[in-house]
Amino acid sequence: MYHLYIIECADGSLYTGITTDVERRFSEHKNKEGGHYTSSKKAVRVVYTEPHPDRSSASKREAQIKQWTRQKKLQLI
């Protein structure tokens, strides 16, 4: 099982990603092990998760949401 997740950063920006373990991945983001964007923007909290049966469907949904405006992401959350 994969999960799509959205993290709110300290500057108010939103980061979207996928993982098999949301808690572990968020911990990596908080400890600056989760990628450049969240390392520089400081991950604050997970604001949205969505389960997916496989990596393919999670990746497609991630790509879709990453194209959305901030306003549309906030409506989803």
PDB file of N, H, CA, C and O in Angstrom:
ATOM      1  N   MET A   1       0.850  -1.190   0.000  1.00  0.00           N
ATOM      2  CA  MET A   1       0.000   0.000   0.000  1.00  0.00           C
ATOM      3  C   MET A   1       0.887   1.242   0.000  1.00  0.00           C
ATOM      4  O   MET A   1       1.820   1.359   0.795  1.00  0.00           O
ATOM      5  N   TYR A   2       0.584   2.141  -0.885  1.00  0.00           N
ATOM      6  H   TYR A   2      -0.174   2.045  -1.531  1.00  0.00           H
ATOM      7  CA  TYR A   2       1.275   3.425  -0.959  1.00  0.00           C
ATOM      8  C   TYR A   2       0.349   4.529  -0.475  1.00  0.00           C
ATOM      9  O   TYR A   2      -0.872   4.374  -0.458  1.00  0.00           O
ATOM     10  N   HIS A   3       0.948   5.637  -0.084  1.00  0.00           N
ATOM     11  H   HIS A   3       1.940   5.762  -0.097  1.00  0.00           H
ATOM     12  CA  HIS A   3       0.185   6.795   0.370  1.00  0.00           C
ATOM     13  C   HIS A   3       0.720   8.043  -0.311  1.00  0.00           C
ATOM     14  O   HIS A   3       1.930   8.248  -0.407  1.00  0.00           O
ATOM     15  N   LEU A   4      -0.192   8.863  -0.775  1.00  0.00           N
ATOM     16  H   LEU A   4      -1.175   8.696  -0.697  1.00  0.00           H
ATOM     17  CA  LEU A   4       0.143  10.201  -1.226  1.00  0.00           C
ATOM     18  C   LEU A   4       0.046  11.065   0.030  1.00  0.00           C
ATOM     19  O   LEU A   4      -0.854  10.863   0.845  1.00  0.00           O
ATOM     20  N   TYR A   5       0.950  12.016   0.196  1.00  0.00           N
ATOM     21  H   TYR A   5       1.681  12.180  -0.467  1.00  0.00           H
ATOM     22  CA  TYR A   5       0.877  12.886   1.364  1.00  0.00           C
ATOM     23  C   TYR A   5       1.205  14.314   0.973  1.00  0.00           C
ATOM     24  O   TYR A   5       1.907  14.567  -0.006  1.00  0.00           O
ATOM     25  N   ILE A   6       0.679  15.241   1.763  1.00  0.00           N
ATOM     26  H   ILE A   6       0.109  15.035   2.559  1.00  0.00           H
ATOM     27  CA  ILE A   6       1.004  16.656   1.600  1.00  0.00           C
ATOM     28  C   ILE A   6       1.488  17.156   2.952  1.00  0.00           C
ATOM     29  O   ILE A   6       0.838  16.956   3.979  1.00  0.00           O
ATOM     30  N   ILE A   7       2.646  17.812   2.928  1.00  0.00           N
ATOM     31  H   ILE A   7       3.173  17.974   2.094  1.00  0.00           H
ATOM     32  CA  ILE A   7       3.254  18.371   4.135  1.00  0.00           C
ATOM     33  C   ILE A   7       3.199  19.888   4.047  1.00  0.00           C
ATOM     34  O   ILE A   7       3.459  20.472   2.996  1.00  0.00           O
ATOM     35  N   GLU A   8       2.860  20.512   5.159  1.00  0.00           N
ATOM     36  H   GLU A   8       2.649  20.037   6.013  1.00  0.00           H
ATOM     37  CA  GLU A   8       2.944  21.965   5.256  1.00  0.00           C
ATOM     38  C   GLU A   8       4.319  22.323   5.811  1.00  0.00           C
ATOM     39  O   GLU A   8       4.778  21.727   6.785  1.00  0.00           O
ATOM     40  N   CYS A   9       4.965  23.293   5.190  1.00  0.00           N
ATOM     41  H   CYS A   9       4.592  23.777   4.398  1.00  0.00           H
ATOM     42  CA  CYS A   9       6.286  23.738   5.629  1.00  0.00           C
ATOM     43  C   CYS A   9       6.163  25.021   6.447  1.00  0.00           C
ATOM     44  O   CYS A   9       5.116  25.669   6.443  1.00  0.00           O
ATOM     45  N   ALA A  10       7.233  25.383   7.144  1.00  0.00           N
ATOM     46  H   ALA A  10       8.084  24.858   7.147  1.00  0.00           H
ATOM     47  CA  ALA A  10       7.230  26.542   8.038  1.00  0.00           C
ATOM     48  C   ALA A  10       6.863  27.839   7.328  1.00  0.00           C
ATOM     49  O   ALA A  10       6.290  28.741   7.940  1.00  0.00           O
ATOM     50  N   ASP A  11       7.188  27.937   6.043  1.00  0.00           N
ATOM     51  H   ASP A  11       7.653  27.204   5.547  1.00  0.00           H
ATOM     52  CA  ASP A  11       6.860  29.159   5.292  1.00  0.00           C
ATOM     53  C   ASP A  11       5.447  29.128   4.713  1.00  0.00           C
ATOM     54  O   ASP A  11       5.050  30.036   3.982  1.00  0.00           O
ATOM     55  N   GLY A  12       4.686  28.071   5.046  1.00  0.00           N
ATOM     56  H   GLY A  12       5.008  27.333   5.639  1.00  0.00           H
ATOM     57  CA  GLY A  12       3.313  27.956   4.556  1.00  0.00           C
ATOM     58  C   GLY A  12       3.196  27.216   3.238  1.00  0.00           C
ATOM     59  O   GLY A  12       2.084  26.941   2.788  1.00  0.00           O
ATOM     60  N   SER A  13       4.309  26.889   2.610  1.00  0.00           N
ATOM     61  H   SER A  13       5.212  27.113   2.975  1.00  0.00           H
ATOM     62  CA  SER A  13       4.263  26.162   1.345  1.00  0.00           C
ATOM     63  C   SER A  13       3.851  24.712   1.573  1.00  0.00           C
ATOM     64  O   SER A  13       3.914  24.206   2.693  1.00  0.00           O
ATOM     65  N   LEU A  14       3.429  24.051   0.494  1.00  0.00           N
ATOM     66  H   LEU A  14       3.378  24.462  -0.416  1.00  0.00           H
ATOM     67  CA  LEU A  14       2.959  22.673   0.563  1.00  0.00           C
ATOM     68  C   LEU A  14       3.852  21.775  -0.280  1.00  0.00           C
ATOM     69  O   LEU A  14       4.196  22.118  -1.411  1.00  0.00           O
ATOM     70  N   TYR A  15       4.226  20.625   0.272  1.00  0.00           N
ATOM     71  H   TYR A  15       3.946  20.347   1.191  1.00  0.00           H
ATOM     72  CA  TYR A  15       5.057  19.653  -0.426  1.00  0.00           C
ATOM     73  C   TYR A  15       4.249  18.373  -0.605  1.00  0.00           C
ATOM     74  O   TYR A  15       3.648  17.886   0.353  1.00  0.00           O
ATOM     75  N   THR A  16       4.226  17.833  -1.794  1.00  0.00           N
ATOM     76  H   THR A  16       4.714  18.229  -2.572  1.00  0.00           H
ATOM     77  CA  THR A  16       3.482  16.614  -2.102  1.00  0.00           C
ATOM     78  C   THR A  16       4.448  15.490  -2.436  1.00  0.00           C
ATOM     79  O   THR A  16       5.406  15.687  -3.184  1.00  0.00           O
ATOM     80  N   GLY A  17       4.195  14.305  -1.879  1.00  0.00           N
ATOM     81  H   GLY A  17       3.417  14.145  -1.272  1.00  0.00           H
ATOM     82  CA  GLY A  17       5.040  13.156  -2.164  1.00  0.00           C
ATOM     83  C   GLY A  17       4.281  11.854  -1.983  1.00  0.00           C
ATOM     84  O   GLY A  17       3.093  11.860  -1.662  1.00  0.00           O
ATOM     85  N   ILE A  18       4.972  10.729  -2.191  1.00  0.00           N
ATOM     86  H   ILE A  18       5.937  10.724  -2.452  1.00  0.00           H
ATOM     87  CA  ILE A  18       4.382   9.410  -1.972  1.00  0.00           C
ATOM     88  C   ILE A  18       5.347   8.570  -1.136  1.00  0.00           C
ATOM     89  O   ILE A  18       6.557   8.798  -1.141  1.00  0.00           O
ATOM     90  N   THR A  19       4.785   7.593  -0.417  1.00  0.00           N
ATOM     91  H   THR A  19       3.802   7.409  -0.413  1.00  0.00           H
ATOM     92  CA  THR A  19       5.588   6.722   0.428  1.00  0.00           C
ATOM     93  C   THR A  19       4.774   5.491   0.814  1.00  0.00           C
ATOM     94  O   THR A  19       3.563   5.442   0.603  1.00  0.00           O
ATOM     95  N   THR A  20       5.453   4.505   1.380  1.00  0.00           N
ATOM     96  H   THR A  20       6.437   4.545   1.552  1.00  0.00           H
ATOM     97  CA  THR A  20       4.752   3.349   1.940  1.00  0.00           C
ATOM     98  C   THR A  20       4.526   3.532   3.439  1.00  0.00           C
ATOM     99  O   THR A  20       3.765   2.778   4.045  1.00  0.00           O
ATOM    100  N   ASP A  21       5.179   4.523   4.039  1.00  0.00           N
ATOM    101  H   ASP A  21       5.797   5.135   3.547  1.00  0.00           H
ATOM    102  CA  ASP A  21       5.082   4.763   5.481  1.00  0.00           C
ATOM    103  C   ASP A  21       5.125   6.266   5.741  1.00  0.00           C
ATOM    104  O   ASP A  21       6.199   6.867   5.750  1.00  0.00           O
ATOM    105  N   VAL A  22       3.962   6.868   5.950  1.00  0.00           N
ATOM    106  H   VAL A  22       3.089   6.380   5.942  1.00  0.00           H
ATOM    107  CA  VAL A  22       3.865   8.327   6.093  1.00  0.00           C
ATOM    108  C   VAL A  22       4.631   8.822   7.320  1.00  0.00           C
ATOM    109  O   VAL A  22       5.344   9.821   7.229  1.00  0.00           O
ATOM    110  N   GLU A  23       4.501   8.151   8.456  1.00  0.00           N
ATOM    111  H   GLU A  23       3.921   7.339   8.530  1.00  0.00           H
ATOM    112  CA  GLU A  23       5.184   8.599   9.672  1.00  0.00           C
ATOM    113  C   GLU A  23       6.701   8.586   9.504  1.00  0.00           C
ATOM    114  O   GLU A  23       7.378   9.540   9.889  1.00  0.00           O
ATOM    115  N   ARG A  24       7.236   7.506   8.930  1.00  0.00           N
ATOM    116  H   ARG A  24       6.687   6.731   8.618  1.00  0.00           H
ATOM    117  CA  ARG A  24       8.676   7.415   8.701  1.00  0.00           C
ATOM    118  C   ARG A  24       9.141   8.515   7.746  1.00  0.00           C
ATOM    119  O   ARG A  24      10.151   9.177   7.986  1.00  0.00           O
ATOM    120  N   ARG A  25       8.399   8.695   6.674  1.00  0.00           N
ATOM    121  H   ARG A  25       7.579   8.157   6.478  1.00  0.00           H
ATOM    122  CA  ARG A  25       8.787   9.689   5.668  1.00  0.00           C
ATOM    123  C   ARG A  25       8.733  11.101   6.228  1.00  0.00           C
ATOM    124  O   ARG A  25       9.615  11.913   5.950  1.00  0.00           O
ATOM    125  N   PHE A  26       7.700  11.403   7.020  1.00  0.00           N
ATOM    126  H   PHE A  26       6.983  10.744   7.246  1.00  0.00           H
ATOM    127  CA  PHE A  26       7.605  12.726   7.635  1.00  0.00           C
ATOM    128  C   PHE A  26       8.787  12.951   8.579  1.00  0.00           C
ATOM    129  O   PHE A  26       9.364  14.038   8.612  1.00  0.00           O
ATOM    130  N   SER A  27       9.138  11.931   9.336  1.00  0.00           N
ATOM    131  H   SER A  27       8.670  11.048   9.309  1.00  0.00           H
ATOM    132  CA  SER A  27      10.288  12.022  10.232  1.00  0.00           C
ATOM    133  C   SER A  27      11.561  12.326   9.441  1.00  0.00           C
ATOM    134  O   SER A  27      12.385  13.134   9.870  1.00  0.00           O
ATOM    135  N   GLU A  28      11.717  11.681   8.293  1.00  0.00           N
ATOM    136  H   GLU A  28      11.048  11.024   7.944  1.00  0.00           H
ATOM    137  CA  GLU A  28      12.872  11.961   7.433  1.00  0.00           C
ATOM    138  C   GLU A  28      12.865  13.413   6.970  1.00  0.00           C
ATOM    139  O   GLU A  28      13.902  14.076   6.970  1.00  0.00           O
ATOM    140  N   HIS A  29      11.694  13.903   6.577  1.00  0.00           N
ATOM    141  H   HIS A  29      10.851  13.365   6.577  1.00  0.00           H
ATOM    142  CA  HIS A  29      11.589  15.305   6.146  1.00  0.00           C
ATOM    143  C   HIS A  29      11.936  16.246   7.301  1.00  0.00           C
ATOM    144  O   HIS A  29      12.671  17.214   7.109  1.00  0.00           O
ATOM    145  N   LYS A  30      11.416  15.969   8.492  1.00  0.00           N
ATOM    146  H   LYS A  30      10.819  15.182   8.648  1.00  0.00           H
ATOM    147  CA  LYS A  30      11.678  16.829   9.655  1.00  0.00           C
ATOM    148  C   LYS A  30      13.154  16.833  10.032  1.00  0.00           C
ATOM    149  O   LYS A  30      13.681  17.852  10.480  1.00  0.00           O
ATOM    150  N   ASN A  31      13.821  15.699   9.853  1.00  0.00           N
ATOM    151  H   ASN A  31      13.393  14.872   9.489  1.00  0.00           H
ATOM    152  CA  ASN A  31      15.232  15.581  10.218  1.00  0.00           C
ATOM    153  C   ASN A  31      16.170  15.919   9.062  1.00  0.00           C
ATOM    154  O   ASN A  31      17.355  15.586   9.089  1.00  0.00           O
ATOM    155  N   LYS A  32      15.624  16.579   8.058  1.00  0.00           N
ATOM    156  H   LYS A  32      14.661  16.849   8.036  1.00  0.00           H
ATOM    157  CA  LYS A  32      16.380  17.047   6.892  1.00  0.00           C
ATOM    158  C   LYS A  32      17.037  15.913   6.120  1.00  0.00           C
ATOM    159  O   LYS A  32      18.107  16.092   5.538  1.00  0.00           O
ATOM    160  N   GLU A  33      16.397  14.745   6.113  1.00  0.00           N
ATOM    161  H   GLU A  33      15.528  14.599   6.585  1.00  0.00           H
ATOM    162  CA  GLU A  33      16.864  13.598   5.348  1.00  0.00           C
ATOM    163  C   GLU A  33      15.913  13.308   4.184  1.00  0.00           C
ATOM    164  O   GLU A  33      16.099  12.332   3.457  1.00  0.00           O
ATOM    165  N   GLY A  34      14.908  14.145   4.011  1.00  0.00           N
ATOM    166  H   GLY A  34      14.757  14.938   4.602  1.00  0.00           H
ATOM    167  CA  GLY A  34      13.841  13.838   3.086  1.00  0.00           C
ATOM    168  C   GLY A  34      13.855  14.596   1.776  1.00  0.00           C
ATOM    169  O   GLY A  34      12.858  14.594   1.054  1.00  0.00           O
ATOM    170  N   GLY A  35      14.936  15.229   1.459  1.00  0.00           N
ATOM    171  H   GLY A  35      15.746  15.231   2.046  1.00  0.00           H
ATOM    172  CA  GLY A  35      14.990  15.954   0.198  1.00  0.00           C
ATOM    173  C   GLY A  35      15.297  17.423   0.401  1.00  0.00           C
ATOM    174  O   GLY A  35      15.122  17.966   1.492  1.00  0.00           O
ATOM    175  N   HIS A  36      15.752  18.049  -0.651  1.00  0.00           N
ATOM    176  H   HIS A  36      15.894  17.607  -1.537  1.00  0.00           H
ATOM    177  CA  HIS A  36      16.208  19.441  -0.577  1.00  0.00           C
ATOM    178  C   HIS A  36      15.086  20.416  -0.213  1.00  0.00           C
ATOM    179  O   HIS A  36      15.283  21.297   0.624  1.00  0.00           O
ATOM    180  N   TYR A  37      13.922  20.268  -0.828  1.00  0.00           N
ATOM    181  H   TYR A  37      13.762  19.552  -1.508  1.00  0.00           H
ATOM    182  CA  TYR A  37      12.851  21.250  -0.616  1.00  0.00           C
ATOM    183  C   TYR A  37      12.463  21.345   0.852  1.00  0.00           C
ATOM    184  O   TYR A  37      12.442  22.434   1.424  1.00  0.00           O
ATOM    185  N   THR A  38      12.152  20.190   1.466  1.00  0.00           N
ATOM    186  H   THR A  38      12.169  19.305   1.001  1.00  0.00           H
ATOM    187  CA  THR A  38      11.713  20.235   2.860  1.00  0.00           C
ATOM    188  C   THR A  38      12.877  20.495   3.812  1.00  0.00           C
ATOM    189  O   THR A  38      12.657  20.944   4.937  1.00  0.00           O
ATOM    190  N   SER A  39      14.096  20.228   3.391  1.00  0.00           N
ATOM    191  H   SER A  39      14.275  19.863   2.477  1.00  0.00           H
ATOM    192  CA  SER A  39      15.253  20.570   4.226  1.00  0.00           C
ATOM    193  C   SER A  39      15.389  22.084   4.355  1.00  0.00           C
ATOM    194  O   SER A  39      15.686  22.599   5.433  1.00  0.00           O
ATOM    195  N   SER A  40      15.172  22.781   3.262  1.00  0.00           N
ATOM    196  H   SER A  40      14.931  22.362   2.386  1.00  0.00           H
ATOM    197  CA  SER A  40      15.324  24.234   3.281  1.00  0.00           C
ATOM    198  C   SER A  40      14.079  24.956   3.789  1.00  0.00           C
ATOM    199  O   SER A  40      14.179  26.065   4.313  1.00  0.00           O
ATOM    200  N   LYS A  41      12.916  24.342   3.641  1.00  0.00           N
ATOM    201  H   LYS A  41      12.834  23.440   3.215  1.00  0.00           H
ATOM    202  CA  LYS A  41      11.659  24.999   4.033  1.00  0.00           C
ATOM    203  C   LYS A  41      11.147  24.568   5.398  1.00  0.00           C
ATOM    204  O   LYS A  41      10.213  25.184   5.910  1.00  0.00           O
ATOM    205  N   LYS A  42      11.719  23.536   6.010  1.00  0.00           N
ATOM    206  H   LYS A  42      12.479  23.035   5.595  1.00  0.00           H
ATOM    207  CA  LYS A  42      11.366  22.994   7.317  1.00  0.00           C
ATOM    208  C   LYS A  42       9.937  22.429   7.354  1.00  0.00           C
ATOM    209  O   LYS A  42       8.956  23.167   7.445  1.00  0.00           O
ATOM    210  N   ALA A  43       9.862  21.122   7.281  1.00  0.00           N
ATOM    211  H   ALA A  43      10.659  20.523   7.207  1.00  0.00           H
ATOM    212  CA  ALA A  43       8.571  20.424   7.348  1.00  0.00           C
ATOM    213  C   ALA A  43       7.952  20.615   8.730  1.00  0.00           C
ATOM    214  O   ALA A  43       8.624  20.445   9.747  1.00  0.00           O
ATOM    215  N   VAL A  44       6.665  20.971   8.760  1.00  0.00           N
ATOM    216  H   VAL A  44       6.120  21.109   7.933  1.00  0.00           H
ATOM    217  CA  VAL A  44       5.988  21.241  10.026  1.00  0.00           C
ATOM    218  C   VAL A  44       5.000  20.133  10.381  1.00  0.00           C
ATOM    219  O   VAL A  44       5.035  19.601  11.491  1.00  0.00           O
ATOM    220  N   ARG A  45       4.117  19.782   9.439  1.00  0.00           N
ATOM    221  H   ARG A  45       4.089  20.213   8.537  1.00  0.00           H
ATOM    222  CA  ARG A  45       3.104  18.767   9.739  1.00  0.00           C
ATOM    223  C   ARG A  45       2.541  18.173   8.459  1.00  0.00           C
ATOM    224  O   ARG A  45       2.565  18.795   7.397  1.00  0.00           O
ATOM    225  N   VAL A  46       2.037  16.959   8.587  1.00  0.00           N
ATOM    226  H   VAL A  46       2.017  16.454   9.450  1.00  0.00           H
ATOM    227  CA  VAL A  46       1.330  16.309   7.488  1.00  0.00           C
ATOM    228  C   VAL A  46      -0.103  16.833   7.532  1.00  0.00           C
ATOM    229  O   VAL A  46      -0.777  16.732   8.557  1.00  0.00           O
ATOM    230  N   VAL A  47      -0.563  17.389   6.419  1.00  0.00           N
ATOM    231  H   VAL A  47      -0.016  17.471   5.586  1.00  0.00           H
ATOM    232  CA  VAL A  47      -1.906  17.966   6.393  1.00  0.00           C
ATOM    233  C   VAL A  47      -2.899  17.132   5.589  1.00  0.00           C
ATOM    234  O   VAL A  47      -4.104  17.379   5.642  1.00  0.00           O
ATOM    235  N   TYR A  48      -2.394  16.135   4.837  1.00  0.00           N
ATOM    236  H   TYR A  48      -1.415  15.934   4.794  1.00  0.00           H
ATOM    237  CA  TYR A  48      -3.297  15.323   4.023  1.00  0.00           C
ATOM    238  C   TYR A  48      -2.617  14.008   3.661  1.00  0.00           C
ATOM    239  O   TYR A  48      -1.425  13.981   3.354  1.00  0.00           O
ATOM    240  N   THR A  49      -3.379  12.920   3.699  1.00  0.00           N
ATOM    241  H   THR A  49      -4.347  12.942   3.948  1.00  0.00           H
ATOM    242  CA  THR A  49      -2.905  11.632   3.196  1.00  0.00           C
ATOM    243  C   THR A  49      -4.025  10.973   2.403  1.00  0.00           C
ATOM    244  O   THR A  49      -5.206  11.245   2.616  1.00  0.00           O
ATOM    245  N   GLU A  50      -3.633  10.115   1.501  1.00  0.00           N
ATOM    246  H   GLU A  50      -2.673   9.894   1.328  1.00  0.00           H
ATOM    247  CA  GLU A  50      -4.589   9.432   0.626  1.00  0.00           C
ATOM    248  C   GLU A  50      -4.001   8.061   0.279  1.00  0.00           C
ATOM    249  O   GLU A  50      -2.922   8.001  -0.310  1.00  0.00           O
ATOM    250  N   PRO A  51      -4.673   6.962   0.622  1.00  0.00           N
ATOM    251  CA  PRO A  51      -4.139   5.625   0.328  1.00  0.00           C
ATOM    252  C   PRO A  51      -4.287   5.243  -1.145  1.00  0.00           C
ATOM    253  O   PRO A  51      -5.242   5.640  -1.813  1.00  0.00           O
ATOM    254  N   HIS A  52      -3.325   4.468  -1.632  1.00  0.00           N
ATOM    255  H   HIS A  52      -2.549   4.146  -1.089  1.00  0.00           H
ATOM    256  CA  HIS A  52      -3.364   3.951  -3.003  1.00  0.00           C
ATOM    257  C   HIS A  52      -2.891   2.504  -2.990  1.00  0.00           C
ATOM    258  O   HIS A  52      -2.001   2.156  -2.213  1.00  0.00           O
ATOM    259  N   PRO A  53      -3.461   1.665  -3.825  1.00  0.00           N
ATOM    260  CA  PRO A  53      -3.128   0.243  -3.795  1.00  0.00           C
ATOM    261  C   PRO A  53      -1.722  -0.088  -4.314  1.00  0.00           C
ATOM    262  O   PRO A  53      -1.167  -1.137  -3.985  1.00  0.00           O
ATOM    263  N   ASP A  54      -1.149   0.811  -5.127  1.00  0.00           N
ATOM    264  H   ASP A  54      -1.600   1.663  -5.395  1.00  0.00           H
ATOM    265  CA  ASP A  54       0.167   0.529  -5.696  1.00  0.00           C
ATOM    266  C   ASP A  54       0.914   1.824  -6.013  1.00  0.00           C
ATOM    267  O   ASP A  54       0.344   2.915  -5.990  1.00  0.00           O
ATOM    268  N   ARG A  55       2.197   1.670  -6.309  1.00  0.00           N
ATOM    269  H   ARG A  55       2.659   0.784  -6.328  1.00  0.00           H
ATOM    270  CA  ARG A  55       3.050   2.827  -6.591  1.00  0.00           C
ATOM    271  C   ARG A  55       2.579   3.594  -7.825  1.00  0.00           C
ATOM    272  O   ARG A  55       2.636   4.824  -7.855  1.00  0.00           O
ATOM    273  N   SER A  56       2.122   2.878  -8.827  1.00  0.00           N
ATOM    274  H   SER A  56       2.076   1.880  -8.803  1.00  0.00           H
ATOM    275  CA  SER A  56       1.703   3.513 -10.072  1.00  0.00           C
ATOM    276  C   SER A  56       0.556   4.502  -9.849  1.00  0.00           C
ATOM    277  O   SER A  56       0.615   5.640 -10.316  1.00  0.00           O
ATOM    278  N   SER A  57      -0.483   4.069  -9.140  1.00  0.00           N
ATOM    279  H   SER A  57      -0.531   3.145  -8.761  1.00  0.00           H
ATOM    280  CA  SER A  57      -1.624   4.969  -8.923  1.00  0.00           C
ATOM    281  C   SER A  57      -1.242   6.131  -8.011  1.00  0.00           C
ATOM    282  O   SER A  57      -1.730   7.247  -8.194  1.00  0.00           O
ATOM    283  N   ALA A  58      -0.377   5.881  -7.031  1.00  0.00           N
ATOM    284  H   ALA A  58       0.019   4.975  -6.882  1.00  0.00           H
ATOM    285  CA  ALA A  58       0.074   6.962  -6.147  1.00  0.00           C
ATOM    286  C   ALA A  58       0.898   7.987  -6.933  1.00  0.00           C
ATOM    287  O   ALA A  58       0.747   9.193  -6.741  1.00  0.00           O
ATOM    288  N   SER A  59       1.759   7.502  -7.807  1.00  0.00           N
ATOM    289  H   SER A  59       1.882   6.522  -7.963  1.00  0.00           H
ATOM    290  CA  SER A  59       2.596   8.402  -8.616  1.00  0.00           C
ATOM    291  C   SER A  59       1.762   9.244  -9.575  1.00  0.00           C
ATOM    292  O   SER A  59       2.039  10.428  -9.768  1.00  0.00           O
ATOM    293  N   LYS A  60       0.750   8.638 -10.169  1.00  0.00           N
ATOM    294  H   LYS A  60       0.525   7.677 -10.011  1.00  0.00           H
ATOM    295  CA  LYS A  60      -0.126   9.384 -11.081  1.00  0.00           C
ATOM    296  C   LYS A  60      -0.872  10.476 -10.333  1.00  0.00           C
ATOM    297  O   LYS A  60      -1.008  11.594 -10.829  1.00  0.00           O
ATOM    298  N   ARG A  61      -1.359  10.151  -9.134  1.00  0.00           N
ATOM    299  H   ARG A  61      -1.249   9.243  -8.731  1.00  0.00           H
ATOM    300  CA  ARG A  61      -2.078  11.138  -8.327  1.00  0.00           C
ATOM    301  C   ARG A  61      -1.125  12.252  -7.871  1.00  0.00           C
ATOM    302  O   ARG A  61      -1.500  13.424  -7.854  1.00  0.00           O
ATOM    303  N   GLU A  62       0.091  11.884  -7.506  1.00  0.00           N
ATOM    304  H   GLU A  62       0.395  10.931  -7.519  1.00  0.00           H
ATOM    305  CA  GLU A  62       1.089  12.875  -7.106  1.00  0.00           C
ATOM    306  C   GLU A  62       1.352  13.855  -8.254  1.00  0.00           C
ATOM    307  O   GLU A  62       1.378  15.068  -8.046  1.00  0.00           O
ATOM    308  N   ALA A  63       1.542  13.330  -9.446  1.00  0.00           N
ATOM    309  H   ALA A  63       1.520  12.345  -9.615  1.00  0.00           H
ATOM    310  CA  ALA A  63       1.794  14.182 -10.613  1.00  0.00           C
ATOM    311  C   ALA A  63       0.614  15.112 -10.864  1.00  0.00           C
ATOM    312  O   ALA A  63       0.799  16.282 -11.197  1.00  0.00           O
ATOM    313  N   GLN A  64      -0.599  14.588 -10.704  1.00  0.00           N
ATOM    314  H   GLN A  64      -0.749  13.637 -10.434  1.00  0.00           H
ATOM    315  CA  GLN A  64      -1.797  15.399 -10.896  1.00  0.00           C
ATOM    316  C   GLN A  64      -1.839  16.547  -9.891  1.00  0.00           C
ATOM    317  O   GLN A  64      -2.039  17.701 -10.271  1.00  0.00           O
ATOM    318  N   ILE A  65      -1.654  16.238  -8.631  1.00  0.00           N
ATOM    319  H   ILE A  65      -1.491  15.301  -8.322  1.00  0.00           H
ATOM    320  CA  ILE A  65      -1.755  17.248  -7.573  1.00  0.00           C
ATOM    321  C   ILE A  65      -0.628  18.273  -7.679  1.00  0.00           C
ATOM    322  O   ILE A  65      -0.846  19.451  -7.396  1.00  0.00           O
ATOM    323  N   LYS A  66       0.557  17.854  -8.077  1.00  0.00           N
ATOM    324  H   LYS A  66       0.734  16.897  -8.307  1.00  0.00           H
ATOM    325  CA  LYS A  66       1.675  18.793  -8.219  1.00  0.00           C
ATOM    326  C   LYS A  66       1.411  19.844  -9.298  1.00  0.00           C
ATOM    327  O   LYS A  66       2.038  20.903  -9.290  1.00  0.00           O
ATOM    328  N   GLN A  67       0.508  19.569 -10.210  1.00  0.00           N
ATOM    329  H   GLN A  67      -0.001  18.708 -10.217  1.00  0.00           H
ATOM    330  CA  GLN A  67       0.157  20.546 -11.252  1.00  0.00           C
ATOM    331  C   GLN A  67      -0.915  21.527 -10.781  1.00  0.00           C
ATOM    332  O   GLN A  67      -1.144  22.551 -11.425  1.00  0.00           O
ATOM    333  N   TRP A  68      -1.558  21.226  -9.684  1.00  0.00           N
ATOM    334  H   TRP A  68      -1.371  20.394  -9.161  1.00  0.00           H
ATOM    335  CA  TRP A  68      -2.633  22.066  -9.182  1.00  0.00           C
ATOM    336  C   TRP A  68      -2.104  23.378  -8.607  1.00  0.00           C
ATOM    337  O   TRP A  68      -0.934  23.491  -8.241  1.00  0.00           O
ATOM    338  N   THR A  69      -2.988  24.355  -8.539  1.00  0.00           N
ATOM    339  H   THR A  69      -3.939  24.263  -8.837  1.00  0.00           H
ATOM    340  CA  THR A  69      -2.676  25.614  -7.863  1.00  0.00           C
ATOM    341  C   THR A  69      -2.705  25.376  -6.355  1.00  0.00           C
ATOM    342  O   THR A  69      -3.272  24.395  -5.874  1.00  0.00           O
ATOM    343  N   ARG A  70      -2.092  26.280  -5.635  1.00  0.00           N
ATOM    344  H   ARG A  70      -1.631  27.077  -6.025  1.00  0.00           H
ATOM    345  CA  ARG A  70      -2.120  26.203  -4.170  1.00  0.00           C
ATOM    346  C   ARG A  70      -3.559  26.188  -3.663  1.00  0.00           C
ATOM    347  O   ARG A  70      -3.896  25.430  -2.752  1.00  0.00           O
ATOM    348  N   GLN A  71      -4.400  27.026  -4.255  1.00  0.00           N
ATOM    349  H   GLN A  71      -4.126  27.641  -4.994  1.00  0.00           H
ATOM    350  CA  GLN A  71      -5.800  27.125  -3.826  1.00  0.00           C
ATOM    351  C   GLN A  71      -6.517  25.785  -3.972  1.00  0.00           C
ATOM    352  O   GLN A  71      -7.270  25.385  -3.084  1.00  0.00           O
ATOM    353  N   LYS A  72      -6.295  25.104  -5.062  1.00  0.00           N
ATOM    354  H   LYS A  72      -5.683  25.428  -5.784  1.00  0.00           H
ATOM    355  CA  LYS A  72      -6.947  23.803  -5.278  1.00  0.00           C
ATOM    356  C   LYS A  72      -6.440  22.763  -4.274  1.00  0.00           C
ATOM    357  O   LYS A  72      -7.210  21.935  -3.786  1.00  0.00           O
ATOM    358  N   LYS A  73      -5.139  22.814  -3.970  1.00  0.00           N
ATOM    359  H   LYS A  73      -4.514  23.487  -4.366  1.00  0.00           H
ATOM    360  CA  LYS A  73      -4.589  21.909  -2.949  1.00  0.00           C
ATOM    361  C   LYS A  73      -5.225  22.184  -1.591  1.00  0.00           C
ATOM    362  O   LYS A  73      -5.564  21.253  -0.860  1.00  0.00           O
ATOM    363  N   LEU A  74      -5.385  23.449  -1.258  1.00  0.00           N
ATOM    364  H   LEU A  74      -5.110  24.205  -1.852  1.00  0.00           H
ATOM    365  CA  LEU A  74      -6.010  23.798   0.018  1.00  0.00           C
ATOM    366  C   LEU A  74      -7.454  23.326   0.088  1.00  0.00           C
ATOM    367  O   LEU A  74      -7.926  22.933   1.155  1.00  0.00           O
ATOM    368  N   GLN A  75      -8.160  23.363  -1.038  1.00  0.00           N
ATOM    369  H   GLN A  75      -7.777  23.682  -1.904  1.00  0.00           H
ATOM    370  CA  GLN A  75      -9.531  22.849  -1.064  1.00  0.00           C
ATOM    371  C   GLN A  75      -9.557  21.344  -0.825  1.00  0.00           C
ATOM    372  O   GLN A  75     -10.460  20.839  -0.158  1.00  0.00           O
ATOM    373  N   LEU A  76      -8.580  20.629  -1.360  1.00  0.00           N
ATOM    374  H   LEU A  76      -7.847  21.040  -1.901  1.00  0.00           H
ATOM    375  CA  LEU A  76      -8.481  19.187  -1.139  1.00  0.00           C
ATOM    376  C   LEU A  76      -8.232  18.891   0.341  1.00  0.00           C
ATOM    377  O   LEU A  76      -8.850  18.002   0.927  1.00  0.00           O
ATOM    378  N   ILE A  77      -7.328  19.645   0.918  1.00  0.00           N
ATOM    379  H   ILE A  77      -6.826  20.367   0.442  1.00  0.00           H
ATOM    380  CA  ILE A  77      -6.976  19.438   2.329  1.00  0.00           C
ATOM    381  C   ILE A  77      -8.176  19.703   3.214  1.00  0.00           C
ATOM    382  O   ILE A  77      -8.081  19.582   4.435  1.00  0.00           O
TER     383      ILE A  77
END
